[in-house]
Amino acid sequence: AQRIGANGEATSVAVSNIAPNDLLIILPGDRIPVDGIVETGNSQADFSMINGETAPVLIGVGQKLLAGVLNLSGSITLRASAKSDDSFLAEIARLIEAGEQSKSQYVRLADKAAAAYVPLVHGTALLTFLGWLVVGGGFEQAIWNACAVLIITCPCAFLIKLGF
C-alpha cells in the first residue's frame, strides 16, 4: 500500500503497518487494504469479494470502503479507519478458518456411523464367505456371495440405483 506521510510524499508500507487515520493512495487495479473512508477522488469499484456483486459501483468522497474492494478506474485517497487485523476482510478470514476447523454435528454423526458401519459390513462379508465355504458352496460361490454382500450394503449402490 502507498501511505501519504506528513511531508505529503507517498511511501510503500506493509498492510500490517497501516494504522487508523493513515492516508492511503489507492490506484486503479489496487485492492483496498484496510477499511476506510474516501477522502478525495472518484472511481468505480468491484465489490464482488464483499457481496458477490460484479457490476462496478461508483464511489466518491465520504464513502466507506471495506478491505478487499477492488478499485477499478480512478485514483482515490482513503483514510484508514481500522488496522488490517480489525478489517472486514480479516474478520471474514477468521470466520472461514473457524468454520474449517470445526466439524458440524452432521459430519460428526456421519463419522461415528462410518466407524461402526464399515467394520460391520466387512465382517458380514467375511462371515458370508466363510459360511459358504463351510456349507460346501465352493470358493467361487463363496466369493460371489461375499461380493454381493459388499455391493448390497454399499451406500454407493443405492445412489447409483436411484440415479444420483
Secondary structure, 3 states (H helix, E strand, C coil): CEEECCCCCEEECCHHHCCCCCEEEECCCCECCCCEEEEECCEEEECHHHHCCCCCEEECCCCEECCCCEECCCCEEEEECCCHHHCHHHHHHHHHHHHHHCCCHHHHHHHHHHHHHHHHHHHHHHHHHHHHHHCCCCHHHHHHHHHHHHHHHCHHHHHHHHCC
